[in-house]
Amino acid sequence: MKTLLRTCFLCLVAASVYAQEVSESEVIDRARATVGTEAALDGLVTLQIIGTLEPADPDMPSATLLIIARKPLSQRLEIKVDDIVETTILDCKKGCIIRSNLNAGASQMRDLIGSELERVSYSTRQFFNFFRPDFKNGEKVHLVGTETYRGQRCYKLHYEYPGGLKTIRYFSVADDTLVSTITENGVESIGRGSMTVGGIKFPKEIEYYEGERKLHTILVHELKVNQPLTAGIFDIPQGDTQ
């Protein structure tokens, strides 16, 4: 019995040492390979997602969702609840939010600045980076080690911009897939299911949590890659919208 326990202990130690010897780039490269070939991932230029946002609270209304993104830094996000539409537009280094009441035919616009602009820029890059750090803008990644997370043994990677946004990603030791992403504000996202479009595997659903509390789920109904986009889709209106 003692021999068996000693053998198991040595195996765990060996596995831990092996995990520590794996580099950040190896973990990321293997995780990217579970999503698509390097040619497919690097060749993604435009992305269009149509879906719904379903709150965990049954008393909250669901919303329709439209995301249009273009490499390297353009995004249009439309969220519609009843007759209210909130549109977030990013065009390189400028952005805005437009809130429209369809029944009243009125809209109000404000510029995106500071941390809001940083977060929208960050989310746009993530559509195209596929776990690879944004080295161009100074993002760094560090392999913290391995730990059991959500019932799986995972590599824990810490991403950080200089003086800015931080992200934790957990990748399965067993099959290299992404298990979870946690942003610096404590919001966790977990992909469920998969669909392959243009040689790239995308989740069918994305669940969002704050700690143990579920916030909402995004259900993807339609997804297009590298399709032509409507001209001016990322144009920011000039002046206040009435």
CYANA upper distance limits for C-alpha pairs under 8 A (distance plus 0.5 A):
  1 MET  CA      5 LEU  CA      6.80
  2 LYS  CA      6 ARG  CA      6.57
  3 THR  CA      7 THR  CA      6.63
  4 LEU  CA      8 CYS  CA      6.74
  5 LEU  CA      9 PHE  CA      6.61
  6 ARG  CA     10 LEU  CA      6.67
  7 THR  CA     11 CYS  CA      6.72
  8 CYS  CA     12 LEU  CA      6.79
  9 PHE  CA     13 VAL  CA      6.75
 10 LEU  CA     14 ALA  CA      6.54
 11 CYS  CA     15 ALA  CA      6.58
 12 LEU  CA     16 SER  CA      6.63
 13 VAL  CA     17 VAL  CA      6.68
 14 ALA  CA     18 TYR  CA      6.55
 15 ALA  CA     19 ALA  CA      6.57
 16 SER  CA     20 GLN  CA      6.78
 16 SER  CA    146 THR  CA      7.96
 17 VAL  CA     21 GLU  CA      6.83
 18 TYR  CA     22 VAL  CA      7.18
 19 ALA  CA    145 GLY  CA      7.67
 19 ALA  CA    146 THR  CA      7.29
 19 ALA  CA    155 TYR  CA      8.26
 20 GLN  CA    145 GLY  CA      6.55
 20 GLN  CA    146 THR  CA      8.11
 22 VAL  CA     26 GLU  CA      6.93
 22 VAL  CA     27 VAL  CA      7.54
 23 SER  CA     27 VAL  CA      6.97
 23 SER  CA    143 LEU  CA      7.62
 24 GLU  CA     28 ILE  CA      6.70
 24 GLU  CA    141 VAL  CA      7.62
 24 GLU  CA    142 HIS  CA      6.94
 24 GLU  CA    143 LEU  CA      6.01
 24 GLU  CA    157 LEU  CA      7.93
 25 SER  CA     29 ASP  CA      6.39
 26 GLU  CA     30 ARG  CA      6.59
 27 VAL  CA     31 ALA  CA      6.64
 27 VAL  CA    155 TYR  CA      8.15
 27 VAL  CA    171 PHE  CA      8.20
 27 VAL  CA    176 ASP  CA      7.70
 28 ILE  CA     32 ARG  CA      6.58
 28 ILE  CA    131 PHE  CA      6.72
 28 ILE  CA    132 ARG  CA      7.11
 29 ASP  CA     33 ALA  CA      6.76
 30 ARG  CA     34 THR  CA      7.20
 30 ARG  CA    176 ASP  CA      6.47
 31 ALA  CA     35 VAL  CA      7.54
 31 ALA  CA    131 PHE  CA      8.24
 31 ALA  CA    171 PHE  CA      7.71
 31 ALA  CA    176 ASP  CA      5.49
 31 ALA  CA    177 THR  CA      5.90
 31 ALA  CA    178 LEU  CA      7.21
 32 ARG  CA     36 GLY  CA      6.93
 32 ARG  CA     37 THR  CA      8.09
 32 ARG  CA     38 GLU  CA      8.16
 32 ARG  CA    130 PHE  CA      6.89
 32 ARG  CA    131 PHE  CA      7.54
 33 ALA  CA     37 THR  CA      6.37
 33 ALA  CA     38 GLU  CA      7.86
 34 THR  CA    176 ASP  CA      7.53
 34 THR  CA    177 THR  CA      6.73
 34 THR  CA    201 LYS  CA      8.41
 35 VAL  CA    200 ILE  CA      6.17
 35 VAL  CA    201 LYS  CA      5.39
 35 VAL  CA    202 PHE  CA      7.93
 36 GLY  CA     40 ALA  CA      6.61
 36 GLY  CA     41 LEU  CA      6.70
 36 GLY  CA    199 GLY  CA      6.56
 36 GLY  CA    200 ILE  CA      5.33
 36 GLY  CA    201 LYS  CA      6.91
 37 THR  CA     41 LEU  CA      6.73
 37 THR  CA    199 GLY  CA      8.08
 37 THR  CA    200 ILE  CA      8.26
 38 GLU  CA     42 ASP  CA      6.36
 39 ALA  CA     43 GLY  CA      6.23
 40 ALA  CA     44 LEU  CA      6.91
 40 ALA  CA    198 GLY  CA      7.77
 40 ALA  CA    199 GLY  CA      6.57
 40 ALA  CA    200 ILE  CA      7.04
 41 LEU  CA    128 PHE  CA      7.84
 41 LEU  CA    130 PHE  CA      7.86
 41 LEU  CA    200 ILE  CA      7.38
 42 ASP  CA    128 PHE  CA      8.12
 44 LEU  CA     71 LYS  CA      8.26
 44 LEU  CA    128 PHE  CA      7.22
 44 LEU  CA    225 VAL  CA      7.37
 44 LEU  CA    226 ASN  CA      6.82
 45 VAL  CA     70 ARG  CA      6.17
 45 VAL  CA     71 LYS  CA      5.57
 45 VAL  CA     72 PRO  CA      8.32
 45 VAL  CA    128 PHE  CA      8.21
 45 VAL  CA    225 VAL  CA      8.00
 45 VAL  CA    226 ASN  CA      6.14
 46 THR  CA     68 ILE  CA      7.98
 46 THR  CA     69 ALA  CA      6.15
 46 THR  CA     70 ARG  CA      4.90
 46 THR  CA     71 LYS  CA      6.87
 46 THR  CA    225 VAL  CA      6.10
 46 THR  CA    226 ASN  CA      5.12
 46 THR  CA    227 GLN  CA      7.03
 46 THR  CA    228 PRO  CA      8.42
 46 THR  CA    229 LEU  CA      8.50
 47 LEU  CA     67 ILE  CA      8.28
 47 LEU  CA     68 ILE  CA      6.24
 47 LEU  CA     69 ALA  CA      5.67
 47 LEU  CA     70 ARG  CA      6.96
 47 LEU  CA    127 PHE  CA      8.49
 47 LEU  CA    223 LEU  CA      7.90
 47 LEU  CA    224 LYS  CA      6.34
 47 LEU  CA    225 VAL  CA      5.19
 47 LEU  CA    226 ASN  CA      6.83
 47 LEU  CA    227 GLN  CA      8.08
 48 GLN  CA     66 LEU  CA      7.95
 48 GLN  CA     67 ILE  CA      6.15
 48 GLN  CA     68 ILE  CA      5.02
 48 GLN  CA     69 ALA  CA      7.02
 48 GLN  CA    223 LEU  CA      6.11
 48 GLN  CA    224 LYS  CA      5.55
 48 GLN  CA    225 VAL  CA      6.96
 49 ILE  CA     65 LEU  CA      8.29
 49 ILE  CA     66 LEU  CA      6.24
 49 ILE  CA     67 ILE  CA      5.53
 49 ILE  CA     68 ILE  CA      7.00
 49 ILE  CA    220 VAL  CA      7.38
 49 ILE  CA    221 HIS  CA      8.21
 49 ILE  CA    222 GLU  CA      6.39
 49 ILE  CA    223 LEU  CA      5.14
 49 ILE  CA    224 LYS  CA      7.15
 50 ILE  CA     64 THR  CA      8.29
 50 ILE  CA     65 LEU  CA      6.27
 50 ILE  CA     66 LEU  CA      5.29
 50 ILE  CA     67 ILE  CA      7.13
 50 ILE  CA    220 VAL  CA      6.66
 50 ILE  CA    221 HIS  CA      6.23
 50 ILE  CA    222 GLU  CA      5.61
 50 ILE  CA    223 LEU  CA      6.91
 51 GLY  CA     64 THR  CA      6.54
 51 GLY  CA     65 LEU  CA      5.50
 51 GLY  CA     66 LEU  CA      7.05
 51 GLY  CA    218 ILE  CA      7.30
 51 GLY  CA    219 LEU  CA      5.87
 51 GLY  CA    220 VAL  CA      4.91
 51 GLY  CA    221 HIS  CA      5.40
 51 GLY  CA    222 GLU  CA      7.24
 52 THR  CA     62 SER  CA      7.45
 52 THR  CA     63 ALA  CA      6.06
 52 THR  CA     64 THR  CA      4.92
 52 THR  CA     65 LEU  CA      5.68
 52 THR  CA    218 ILE  CA      6.24
 52 THR  CA    219 LEU  CA      5.81
 52 THR  CA    220 VAL  CA      7.33
 52 THR  CA    221 HIS  CA      8.18
 53 LEU  CA     62 SER  CA      6.14
 53 LEU  CA     63 ALA  CA      5.55
 53 LEU  CA     64 THR  CA      6.73
 53 LEU  CA     65 LEU  CA      7.07
 53 LEU  CA    216 HIS  CA      7.26
 53 LEU  CA    217 THR  CA      6.26
 53 LEU  CA    218 ILE  CA      5.07
 53 LEU  CA    219 LEU  CA      6.93
 54 GLU  CA     61 PRO  CA      8.05
 54 GLU  CA     62 SER  CA      5.32
 54 GLU  CA     63 ALA  CA      7.25
 54 GLU  CA    216 HIS  CA      5.95
 54 GLU  CA    217 THR  CA      5.69
 54 GLU  CA    218 ILE  CA      6.82
 54 GLU  CA    219 LEU  CA      8.12
 55 PRO  CA     60 MET  CA      6.67
 55 PRO  CA     61 PRO  CA      7.62
 55 PRO  CA     62 SER  CA      6.75
 55 PRO  CA    215 LEU  CA      6.65
 55 PRO  CA    216 HIS  CA      4.57
 55 PRO  CA    217 THR  CA      6.92
 56 ALA  CA     60 MET  CA      8.44
 56 ALA  CA    214 LYS  CA      6.60
 56 ALA  CA    215 LEU  CA      5.91
 56 ALA  CA    216 HIS  CA      5.34
 56 ALA  CA    217 THR  CA      7.81
 57 ASP  CA    215 LEU  CA      8.16
 57 ASP  CA    216 HIS  CA      8.43
 61 PRO  CA     81 VAL  CA      7.62
 62 SER  CA     81 VAL  CA      7.34
 63 ALA  CA     79 ILE  CA      6.81
 63 ALA  CA     80 LYS  CA      5.87
 63 ALA  CA     81 VAL  CA      5.34
 63 ALA  CA     82 ASP  CA      8.28
 64 THR  CA     79 ILE  CA      6.29
 64 THR  CA     80 LYS  CA      5.71
 64 THR  CA     81 VAL  CA      7.32
 65 LEU  CA     77 LEU  CA      7.96
 65 LEU  CA     78 GLU  CA      6.31
 65 LEU  CA     79 ILE  CA      5.38
 65 LEU  CA     80 LYS  CA      7.18
 66 LEU  CA     76 ARG  CA      8.34
 66 LEU  CA     77 LEU  CA      6.25
 66 LEU  CA     78 GLU  CA      5.55
 66 LEU  CA     79 ILE  CA      7.16
 67 ILE  CA     75 GLN  CA      7.71
 67 ILE  CA     76 ARG  CA      6.28
 67 ILE  CA     77 LEU  CA      5.13
 67 ILE  CA     78 GLU  CA      7.02
 68 ILE  CA     75 GLN  CA      6.10
 68 ILE  CA     76 ARG  CA      5.62
 68 ILE  CA     77 LEU  CA      7.03
 69 ALA  CA     73 LEU  CA      8.26
 69 ALA  CA     74 SER  CA      6.07
 69 ALA  CA     75 GLN  CA      4.73
 69 ALA  CA     76 ARG  CA      6.88
 69 ALA  CA    124 THR  CA      7.32
 69 ALA  CA    127 PHE  CA      8.24
 70 ARG  CA     74 SER  CA      5.59
 70 ARG  CA     75 GLN  CA      6.86
 71 LYS  CA    125 ARG  CA      8.16
 71 LYS  CA    128 PHE  CA      7.43
 72 PRO  CA     92 CYS  CA      8.34
 72 PRO  CA    124 THR  CA      8.31
 72 PRO  CA    125 ARG  CA      7.25
 72 PRO  CA    128 PHE  CA      8.31
 73 LEU  CA     90 LEU  CA      7.69
 73 LEU  CA     91 ASP  CA      7.01
 73 LEU  CA     92 CYS  CA      5.45
 73 LEU  CA     93 LYS  CA      8.43
 73 LEU  CA    121 SER  CA      7.06
 73 LEU  CA    124 THR  CA      6.56
 73 LEU  CA    125 ARG  CA      7.05
 74 SER  CA     89 ILE  CA      8.15
 74 SER  CA     90 LEU  CA      5.66
 74 SER  CA     91 ASP  CA      5.25
 74 SER  CA     92 CYS  CA      6.27
 74 SER  CA    124 THR  CA      7.37
 74 SER  CA    234 PHE  CA      7.10
 75 GLN  CA     88 THR  CA      8.30
 75 GLN  CA     89 ILE  CA      6.29
 75 GLN  CA     90 LEU  CA      5.52
 75 GLN  CA     91 ASP  CA      7.35
 75 GLN  CA    124 THR  CA      6.80
 75 GLN  CA    234 PHE  CA      7.19
 76 ARG  CA     87 THR  CA      7.48
 76 ARG  CA     88 THR  CA      6.19
 76 ARG  CA     89 ILE  CA      5.10
 76 ARG  CA     90 LEU  CA      6.93
 76 ARG  CA    233 ILE  CA      7.82
 76 ARG  CA    234 PHE  CA      6.81
 77 LEU  CA     87 THR  CA      6.05
 77 LEU  CA     88 THR  CA      5.54
 77 LEU  CA     89 ILE  CA      7.03
 78 GLU  CA     85 VAL  CA      7.18
 78 GLU  CA     86 GLU  CA      6.25
 78 GLU  CA     87 THR  CA      4.96
 78 GLU  CA     88 THR  CA      7.02
 79 ILE  CA     85 VAL  CA      6.15
 79 ILE  CA     86 GLU  CA      5.82
 79 ILE  CA     87 THR  CA      7.03
 80 LYS  CA     84 ILE  CA      6.20
 80 LYS  CA     85 VAL  CA      4.83
 80 LYS  CA     86 GLU  CA      6.98
 81 VAL  CA     85 VAL  CA      6.97
 83 ASP  CA    101 ASN  CA      6.34
 83 ASP  CA    102 LEU  CA      5.70
 83 ASP  CA    103 ASN  CA      6.70
 84 ILE  CA     99 ARG  CA      7.71
 84 ILE  CA    100 SER  CA      6.24
 84 ILE  CA    101 ASN  CA      5.33
 84 ILE  CA    102 LEU  CA      6.75
 85 VAL  CA     99 ARG  CA      6.37
 85 VAL  CA    100 SER  CA      5.66
 85 VAL  CA    101 ASN  CA      7.11
 85 VAL  CA    102 LEU  CA      7.96
 86 GLU  CA     97 ILE  CA      7.44
 86 GLU  CA     98 ILE  CA      6.21
 86 GLU  CA     99 ARG  CA      5.02
 86 GLU  CA    100 SER  CA      6.84
 87 THR  CA     97 ILE  CA      6.10
 87 THR  CA     98 ILE  CA      5.55
 87 THR  CA     99 ARG  CA      6.90
 88 THR  CA     95 GLY  CA      7.87
 88 THR  CA     96 CYS  CA      6.36
 88 THR  CA     97 ILE  CA      4.99
 88 THR  CA     98 ILE  CA      6.96
 89 ILE  CA     95 GLY  CA      5.85
 89 ILE  CA     96 CYS  CA      5.92
 89 ILE  CA     97 ILE  CA      6.94
 89 ILE  CA    234 PHE  CA      6.62
 89 ILE  CA    235 ASP  CA      8.22
 89 ILE  CA    236 ILE  CA      7.34
 90 LEU  CA     94 LYS  CA      6.42
 90 LEU  CA     95 GLY  CA      4.78
 90 LEU  CA     96 CYS  CA      7.28
 90 LEU  CA    120 VAL  CA      7.71
 90 LEU  CA    121 SER  CA      7.79
 90 LEU  CA    234 PHE  CA      7.11
 90 LEU  CA    236 ILE  CA      8.42
 91 ASP  CA     95 GLY  CA      6.52
 91 ASP  CA    234 PHE  CA      6.29
 91 ASP  CA    235 ASP  CA      7.41
 91 ASP  CA    236 ILE  CA      7.88
 94 LYS  CA    111 ASP  CA      8.45
 94 LYS  CA    112 LEU  CA      7.67
 94 LYS  CA    117 LEU  CA      8.22
 95 GLY  CA    111 ASP  CA      6.47
 95 GLY  CA    112 LEU  CA      5.44
 95 GLY  CA    113 ILE  CA      8.08
 95 GLY  CA    117 LEU  CA      7.11
 95 GLY  CA    236 ILE  CA      7.56
 96 CYS  CA    109 MET  CA      7.32
 96 CYS  CA    110 ARG  CA      6.12
 96 CYS  CA    111 ASP  CA      4.69
 96 CYS  CA    112 LEU  CA      5.20
 96 CYS  CA    236 ILE  CA      7.43
 97 ILE  CA    109 MET  CA      6.16
 97 ILE  CA    110 ARG  CA      6.07
 97 ILE  CA    111 ASP  CA      6.88
 97 ILE  CA    112 LEU  CA      7.20
 98 ILE  CA    107 SER  CA      7.10
 98 ILE  CA    108 GLN  CA      6.13
 98 ILE  CA    109 MET  CA      4.85
 98 ILE  CA    110 ARG  CA      7.20
 98 ILE  CA    241 THR  CA      8.41
 99 ARG  CA    107 SER  CA      6.00
 99 ARG  CA    108 GLN  CA      5.87
 99 ARG  CA    109 MET  CA      6.94
100 SER  CA    105 GLY  CA      7.83
100 SER  CA    106 ALA  CA      6.30
100 SER  CA    107 SER  CA      4.65
100 SER  CA    108 GLN  CA      7.04
101 ASN  CA    105 GLY  CA      6.30
101 ASN  CA    106 ALA  CA      5.98
101 ASN  CA    107 SER  CA      6.78
102 LEU  CA    106 ALA  CA      7.42
106 ALA  CA    241 THR  CA      8.42
106 ALA  CA    242 GLN  CA      6.16
107 SER  CA    241 THR  CA      6.06
107 SER  CA    242 GLN  CA      5.65
108 GLN  CA    240 ASP  CA      7.16
108 GLN  CA    241 THR  CA      5.70
108 GLN  CA    242 GLN  CA      6.40
109 MET  CA    240 ASP  CA      6.17
109 MET  CA    241 THR  CA      6.15
110 ARG  CA    240 ASP  CA      7.95
112 LEU  CA    116 GLU  CA      6.47
112 LEU  CA    117 LEU  CA      5.61
113 ILE  CA    117 LEU  CA      5.47
113 ILE  CA    118 GLU  CA      8.28
114 GLY  CA    118 GLU  CA      6.87
115 SER  CA    119 ARG  CA      6.60
116 GLU  CA    120 VAL  CA      6.89
117 LEU  CA    121 SER  CA      6.61
118 GLU  CA    122 TYR  CA      6.51
119 ARG  CA    123 SER  CA      6.62
119 ARG  CA    165 LEU  CA      8.46
120 VAL  CA    124 THR  CA      6.71
121 SER  CA    125 ARG  CA      6.89
122 TYR  CA    126 GLN  CA      6.85
123 SER  CA    127 PHE  CA      7.26
124 THR  CA    128 PHE  CA      7.93
125 ARG  CA    129 ASN  CA      6.49
125 ARG  CA    134 ASP  CA      8.42
126 GLN  CA    130 PHE  CA      6.91
126 GLN  CA    131 PHE  CA      8.00
129 ASN  CA    133 PRO  CA      7.65
129 ASN  CA    134 ASP  CA      7.93
133 PRO  CA    139 GLU  CA      6.27
133 PRO  CA    140 LYS  CA      6.72
133 PRO  CA    141 VAL  CA      7.06
133 PRO  CA    159 TYR  CA      7.74
134 ASP  CA    138 GLY  CA      7.03
134 ASP  CA    139 GLU  CA      5.54
134 ASP  CA    140 LYS  CA      7.99
135 PHE  CA    139 GLU  CA      5.62
135 PHE  CA    140 LYS  CA      7.19
137 ASN  CA    161 TYR  CA      8.08
138 GLY  CA    161 TYR  CA      6.37
138 GLY  CA    162 PRO  CA      6.79
139 GLU  CA    159 TYR  CA      7.27
139 GLU  CA    160 GLU  CA      5.90
139 GLU  CA    161 TYR  CA      4.72
139 GLU  CA    162 PRO  CA      7.17
140 LYS  CA    159 TYR  CA      6.14
140 LYS  CA    160 GLU  CA      5.92
140 LYS  CA    161 TYR  CA      6.91
141 VAL  CA    157 LEU  CA      7.12
141 VAL  CA    158 HIS  CA      6.00
141 VAL  CA    159 TYR  CA      4.84
141 VAL  CA    160 GLU  CA      6.97
142 HIS  CA    157 LEU  CA      6.13
142 HIS  CA    158 HIS  CA      5.66
142 HIS  CA    159 TYR  CA      7.04
143 LEU  CA    155 TYR  CA      7.76
143 LEU  CA    156 LYS  CA      6.53
143 LEU  CA    157 LEU  CA      5.05
143 LEU  CA    158 HIS  CA      6.87
144 VAL  CA    155 TYR  CA      8.15
144 VAL  CA    156 LYS  CA      6.00
144 VAL  CA    157 LEU  CA      6.23
144 VAL  CA    158 HIS  CA      7.16
145 GLY  CA    155 TYR  CA      6.37
145 GLY  CA    156 LYS  CA      6.12
145 GLY  CA    157 LEU  CA      8.06
146 THR  CA    153 ARG  CA      7.34
146 THR  CA    154 CYS  CA      5.88
146 THR  CA    155 TYR  CA      5.03
146 THR  CA    156 LYS  CA      6.26
147 GLU  CA    153 ARG  CA      6.16
147 GLU  CA    154 CYS  CA      5.96
147 GLU  CA    155 TYR  CA      7.22
147 GLU  CA    156 LYS  CA      7.59
148 THR  CA    152 GLN  CA      5.73
148 THR  CA    153 ARG  CA      4.78
148 THR  CA    154 CYS  CA      6.34
149 TYR  CA    153 ARG  CA      6.81
149 TYR  CA    154 CYS  CA      6.90
149 TYR  CA    170 TYR  CA      8.17
152 GLN  CA    172 SER  CA      7.01
152 GLN  CA    173 VAL  CA      8.37
153 ARG  CA    172 SER  CA      6.54
153 ARG  CA    173 VAL  CA      6.19
153 ARG  CA    174 ALA  CA      7.81
154 CYS  CA    170 TYR  CA      6.16
154 CYS  CA    171 PHE  CA      5.62
154 CYS  CA    172 SER  CA      4.95
154 CYS  CA    173 VAL  CA      5.53
154 CYS  CA    179 VAL  CA      8.36
155 TYR  CA    170 TYR  CA      6.08
155 TYR  CA    171 PHE  CA      5.61
155 TYR  CA    172 SER  CA      6.87
155 TYR  CA    173 VAL  CA      6.67
156 LYS  CA    168 ILE  CA      7.45
156 LYS  CA    169 ARG  CA      6.44
156 LYS  CA    170 TYR  CA      5.27
156 LYS  CA    171 PHE  CA      7.18
157 LEU  CA    168 ILE  CA      6.23
157 LEU  CA    169 ARG  CA      5.76
157 LEU  CA    170 TYR  CA      6.90
158 HIS  CA    166 LYS  CA      7.83
158 HIS  CA    167 THR  CA      6.46
158 HIS  CA    168 ILE  CA      5.23
158 HIS  CA    169 ARG  CA      7.12
159 TYR  CA    166 LYS  CA      6.07
159 TYR  CA    167 THR  CA      5.51
159 TYR  CA    168 ILE  CA      6.71
159 TYR  CA    169 ARG  CA      8.44
160 GLU  CA    164 GLY  CA      7.43
160 GLU  CA    165 LEU  CA      6.35
160 GLU  CA    166 LYS  CA      4.88
160 GLU  CA    167 THR  CA      6.94
161 TYR  CA    165 LEU  CA      5.92
161 TYR  CA    166 LYS  CA      6.99
165 LEU  CA    183 THR  CA      8.43
165 LEU  CA    184 GLU  CA      7.11
166 LYS  CA    183 THR  CA      6.75
166 LYS  CA    184 GLU  CA      5.64
167 THR  CA    181 THR  CA      7.55
167 THR  CA    182 ILE  CA      6.24
167 THR  CA    183 THR  CA      5.11
167 THR  CA    184 GLU  CA      6.32
168 ILE  CA    181 THR  CA      6.27
168 ILE  CA    182 ILE  CA      5.59
168 ILE  CA    183 THR  CA      6.97
168 ILE  CA    184 GLU  CA      8.46
169 ARG  CA    178 LEU  CA      7.84
169 ARG  CA    179 VAL  CA      8.09
169 ARG  CA    180 SER  CA      6.28
169 ARG  CA    181 THR  CA      5.05
169 ARG  CA    182 ILE  CA      6.92
170 TYR  CA    178 LEU  CA      6.59
170 TYR  CA    179 VAL  CA      5.86
170 TYR  CA    180 SER  CA      5.75
170 TYR  CA    181 THR  CA      7.05
171 PHE  CA    176 ASP  CA      6.14
171 PHE  CA    177 THR  CA      5.99
171 PHE  CA    178 LEU  CA      4.99
171 PHE  CA    179 VAL  CA      5.83
171 PHE  CA    180 SER  CA      7.82
172 SER  CA    176 ASP  CA      5.25
172 SER  CA    177 THR  CA      5.88
172 SER  CA    178 LEU  CA      6.89
172 SER  CA    179 VAL  CA      6.71
179 VAL  CA    190 ILE  CA      7.06
179 VAL  CA    191 GLY  CA      8.11
180 SER  CA    188 GLU  CA      7.33
180 SER  CA    189 SER  CA      6.45
180 SER  CA    190 ILE  CA      5.50
180 SER  CA    191 GLY  CA      8.06
181 THR  CA    188 GLU  CA      6.02
181 THR  CA    189 SER  CA      5.83
181 THR  CA    190 ILE  CA      7.21
182 ILE  CA    186 GLY  CA      6.56
182 ILE  CA    187 VAL  CA      6.10
182 ILE  CA    188 GLU  CA      4.74
182 ILE  CA    189 SER  CA      7.00
183 THR  CA    187 VAL  CA      6.01
183 THR  CA    188 GLU  CA      7.00
186 GLY  CA    210 GLU  CA      6.48
186 GLY  CA    211 GLY  CA      7.56
187 VAL  CA    208 TYR  CA      7.22
187 VAL  CA    209 TYR  CA      6.20
187 VAL  CA    210 GLU  CA      5.44
187 VAL  CA    211 GLY  CA      7.96
188 GLU  CA    208 TYR  CA      5.97
188 GLU  CA    209 TYR  CA      5.48
188 GLU  CA    210 GLU  CA      6.73
188 GLU  CA    211 GLY  CA      8.11
189 SER  CA    206 ILE  CA      6.84
189 SER  CA    207 GLU  CA      6.01
189 SER  CA    208 TYR  CA      5.05
189 SER  CA    209 TYR  CA      6.98
190 ILE  CA    206 ILE  CA      5.99
190 ILE  CA    207 GLU  CA      5.68
190 ILE  CA    208 TYR  CA      7.09
191 GLY  CA    203 PRO  CA      5.79
191 GLY  CA    204 LYS  CA      7.84
191 GLY  CA    205 GLU  CA      6.28
191 GLY  CA    206 ILE  CA      4.94
191 GLY  CA    207 GLU  CA      6.91
192 ARG  CA    203 PRO  CA      6.12
192 ARG  CA    204 LYS  CA      6.58
192 ARG  CA    205 GLU  CA      5.55
192 ARG  CA    206 ILE  CA      6.53
192 ARG  CA    207 GLU  CA      8.07
193 GLY  CA    203 PRO  CA      5.90
193 GLY  CA    204 LYS  CA      5.68
193 GLY  CA    205 GLU  CA      7.01
194 SER  CA    201 LYS  CA      6.70
194 SER  CA    202 PHE  CA      5.91
194 SER  CA    203 PRO  CA      4.77
194 SER  CA    204 LYS  CA      5.56
194 SER  CA    205 GLU  CA      8.46
195 MET  CA    201 LYS  CA      6.05
195 MET  CA    202 PHE  CA      5.80
195 MET  CA    203 PRO  CA      6.66
195 MET  CA    204 LYS  CA      6.65
196 THR  CA    200 ILE  CA      5.75
196 THR  CA    201 LYS  CA      4.77
196 THR  CA    202 PHE  CA      6.60
197 VAL  CA    201 LYS  CA      7.02
197 VAL  CA    202 PHE  CA      7.98
197 VAL  CA    223 LEU  CA      7.85
197 VAL  CA    224 LYS  CA      7.58
197 VAL  CA    225 VAL  CA      7.51
198 GLY  CA    225 VAL  CA      6.87
203 PRO  CA    220 VAL  CA      8.38
204 LYS  CA    219 LEU  CA      6.79
204 LYS  CA    220 VAL  CA      5.83
204 LYS  CA    221 HIS  CA      8.31
205 GLU  CA    217 THR  CA      7.25
205 GLU  CA    218 ILE  CA      6.07
205 GLU  CA    219 LEU  CA      5.19
205 GLU  CA    220 VAL  CA      6.50
206 ILE  CA    217 THR  CA      6.06
206 ILE  CA    218 ILE  CA      5.65
206 ILE  CA    219 LEU  CA      7.30
207 GLU  CA    214 LYS  CA      8.04
207 GLU  CA    215 LEU  CA      8.29
207 GLU  CA    216 HIS  CA      6.65
207 GLU  CA    217 THR  CA      4.91
207 GLU  CA    218 ILE  CA      7.02
208 TYR  CA    214 LYS  CA      6.52
208 TYR  CA    215 LEU  CA      5.97
208 TYR  CA    216 HIS  CA      5.99
208 TYR  CA    217 THR  CA      6.58
209 TYR  CA    213 ARG  CA      6.01
209 TYR  CA    214 LYS  CA      4.80
209 TYR  CA    215 LEU  CA      5.71
209 TYR  CA    216 HIS  CA      7.89
210 GLU  CA    214 LYS  CA      6.86
210 GLU  CA    215 LEU  CA      7.26
229 LEU  CA    233 ILE  CA      7.81
237 PRO  CA    241 THR  CA      8.05
